[in-house]
Amino acid sequence: MRALALAGCAAALIVYNWRAVLEPQHRPMALMLLTGAFAFALFFELMAREAAIEWILAALFGVIGAAGLVWAALALFYVPLPNDRAPLLPERTQIGDTGCPISKNGLSVALGQGWTSGNAIAFVPFRAGICPGPHLTRTPRGLMIDFSGYDSSGAIIFRIQNNQFSLLQGDYLHIHRPSRSTLGLYGKNESEIFFVRYLAAGAVRIRGRFLCGDIAPQIIADDSPMPPCSRGTISLGAP
């Protein structure tokens, strides 16, 4: 039973950290942590079984060798999506009954538990205080995003222009493109700053933490309370 529990924990660790393993900037630390955890668990199990020291050393070197093979395979065969102007492609997500019609020719944006709809060209689904949210444009090639991110003083710290991220201040924000339908911006400790997922043609999901001057940070999570069915730009926070 103990061995099964350890195997289950190992599998859970791999699943939980797999995204970090795939990202080149996080891969060294993620593999080091996973290797250390697996090596400790294996050492504990073999010591409990009173295995010979030769078998223990062989098992530990096997874990290290496996980590090296994973590193080499990913470096040779896995190419992450670049930070470029490629449009987001729609997934084929089945949208349940939201109570709001999904726009066929425009854009419908999921914000928390609600939706808002607008034009297909330069639709701004929300604003935080006086700071505009992302501009979304639906094209035949896919979804394009233009967005400027602010800090608490009102200064622009990053821009996304035609889906390409540029950092203007600081050194910790970074972008992930885990699929051709998603774009995410992350801060320290992989805290989510801005996330867009193109669910289906005409349907978009947005999450994030949005700052604008002196207003409180506006947090949009999947379960955030929002107007259930809106039209046009939603105002978040005091103007």
N, C-alpha and C positions, 0 to 999 in steps of 0.2 A: 504493500500500500504506500509506503514511504517513497519508493521509486516512482510509482505512478503520480504521486503528488508533485514530486520534483520535476517529472517530465511535463506535467500540466503547467507548472509555473514557468518552465523554460519556454514552452510554446506560447504562453501568454506574453512573456517578455519579447519574444521575436515579433509577434503580431503588433504589440503596442509600439515598438521602436522601429518597425520596418520603414516607415516614411523617413525617419532620421538616417537610417542606413543608406537609403537610396540617394539622399541629398549629399553631394560631394563635400560641402562645407561642414556637415555634421557627421559624416561617416567615420572619421577617425575616433572621435569621442564615443559615438554610439557602439562601434565594434569593440572598443576597449572595455566599455561597461558591460556589454553582453558577454564578452570573453571572460572577464573577471567573475561575473555572476555564475556562469556555467562551470568554470573551473572550481570555484568554491563549493558549489552544490555537488559536483562530481567527487571532489576530495572528501567532503563530508560523508557521502554515501559509501565510498570505498573504504574509508576508515571505519565506519560503522560495521561493515562486513569483514573487517580485519583482512583486507586484501594485502598481498605482498607489495612492498614498496616499488618493485619494478613495474607492476601493473598500474599503480597509482601514477607514477611518472609518465608511463606510456599514455595513459588516459589524458593527463594534463597537456602533454605535448600534442596529442590528437586534437584537443579543443583549440589550441593555438594554431595548429596547422589548418584546421577547418576555417577559422576566422581569416587566415591569410588567403585561402582559396576563394572565399566569398569576396574579399577585397579585390583580388586580382580579376575575378570574373566580372564584377561590377565595373571596374576600371576599363576593362577591355570591351565589354559587350553592352553596357547600359549607358545610354546618352540621355541625360535629362533635357527636358524642353528648355530652350534658351529664353532669356529675357529679350524679346523682340516684339515686332509689330504684328505678329500673326493673330488673326481674329480668333475669338473663342468659338468653338463649334458646338452646336446644340446637342445635348444628350437626347435620349429617347425616354426620359422619365415620364411615367404615367402620373399626371397631376390629378389628385383626387378632387372630390366636390368641395370647392372652396366657398361656394356661394357667390363668387364673382366670376363673370365670364372672362376666359383668357383671350386677350386680344389676338385676332388672327393676323392683322396687318400692322399693329402697333407693338407695344411692349407692356407686359404685366410683370410687376416686380413684387416678390414676396419679401416683406419686412416684418420680422418676428411672426406673430400669428395673423397678420393682416396682409392685404394686397393693395397696390395702387397701380393704375394704368395710365398710359400716356402715348404720345407720338413715338414713332419708330426712329425719329431723327433727333438727337441731342435731348433725350428725355432725362430730366433730373427728378428722380423719385422722391427725394427729401432734401431738406437743408437743416443744418445744425446751427441754431441762432441765425446769424446773417451769412454764414458760410455755406455756399452751395455744396450739395453732395455730388456724387459722380454723374457725369454726362454719359448716357448710354445711347449708342447708335446701332440699330439693327440693319445689317446690309445683307445682300445675297451671299456674301462670303462668310458671314458670321457676325459676332457681336464685338463692337469696338468700345473701349472705355477711355474717358478722359477725366482725370480727377487730380485735384491739388489737396494735399493734406496739411493741416495746420497744427501748431502747438498751442499751449495755453496762453501764450502772449499774442497770438494772432499771426505769427510768422509762418510762411510756407516752408515746410521741412522736406517735402517730397512731391514729385509730380508723376502721374501716369498719363502718357500721351500716346494715343493709339495702342494701348495695351503695353507700352514699354515703360518700365520703371526707371526713374532717375532720383537719386538721393541728393538733396540740396544742403542739408545740415545733419550733423550727427554721423555716427558710423555703425549703428547697430541694426537699422532696418534692412530687411532683405526680402526678396520675392521668391515664391515657389510656384511652379506650374506643374502640379502633380498629374494633370491630364490636359487634353486639348480643350476641355470645357470649363476649366477652373483656373482662377488666378487668386493668389493669396499673398498678403503682405504681413510680415511677422517682425516682432521686436525681440527684446531680450527674453531668454528662456522660452522662446517660441510662442510668446503671447500673440494672439491674433489681433491685428490692427485693422485689416480690411480684407474681405473675402467676397468673391463673386463666382457664382456657379450658373452656367447657362443650362437650365434644366431641360428645356425643350424650345422649339421654335416659338418665339414670342414670350417665353416665361423665364424669369431670372430670379435667383435668390441672392440677397446681399446680407452680410453680417459685418460687424466691426465696432470699433471704438472711435468716436468722432469728437474732435476738439474744435473750439472756436472761441478765442478770447476768454472772457471771464465766466462764461456759462459752464455748468457742470458737464463733465464728459457724457456724451450721449452714447449709450450702449445698445446695440441692436444684436440680439441673439435669436436663435430659432424660436424660442418660447417667449420672447418679449411681447408684452401687450401692445397692440397697435389697432388703429381703426380697421375693422374687418374688410371693408371694401371701399376704397377711395378712388378719386380721379385726380390726376395731376400731382403736384409737389406737396408733400407732407412737411409741416414745420415741427421740428424737434427742439425743445428747449425754448427759453425766453429769447425774443428777438433782441 
